[in-house]
Amino acid sequence: MTEVKSQARYIGLSAQKTRLVVDMVRGRNADEALNMLKFTPKTAARAVYKVVRTAIANAEENFGLNRTDLYIKQAYADEGPTRKWRRFGARGRFKPLLRRSAHITVIVAEKEGAAS
């Protein structure tokens, strides 16, 4: 069985928020996942949509797989580096701002019964 991997790194969203979207599409048919992501009103849905679309395109172009036979085998969002910004508060206090980032990985594969 052929697996095709696609990654997006240093996305400017927290991994926790991105995981909410990634969990929705894991295990689904590729076209069904794209349709779900297109109409999901979360900011992370756009980034996940691009990664899924890229994985499908890689499978079609580089491996000659049929789009209808693909499903999302694995999908996960890991934490990327956190940028620390400083913000000064009242009475000389220091208020750190944490700008989190994420790495999104999607692996698509052919269904078991698909004809090669």
FENBEL-V376699 format. One line per field, one symbol per residue. ss: DSSP state (A for helix, B for strand, O for the rest). burial: I if it has 24 or more other ideal C-beta (glycine too) atoms within 12 Angstrom, else O. A space follows every 10 residues. Layout:
ss=???
burial=???
This chain:
ss=OOBBBBBBBB BOOOAAAAAA AAAAAOOOBA AAAAAAAAOO OOAAAAAAAA AAAAAAAAAA AAAOOOAAAB BBBBBBBBBO OOBBBBBBOA AAOBBBBBBO OBBBBBBBBB OOOOOO
burial=OOOIIIIIOO IOIIIOIIIO IIOIIIOIII OOIIOIIOOI OIOIIIIIIO IIIIIIOIIO OOOOIOIOII IIIIIIIOOI OOOOOOOOOO OOOOOOOOOI IIIIIIIIII OOOOOO
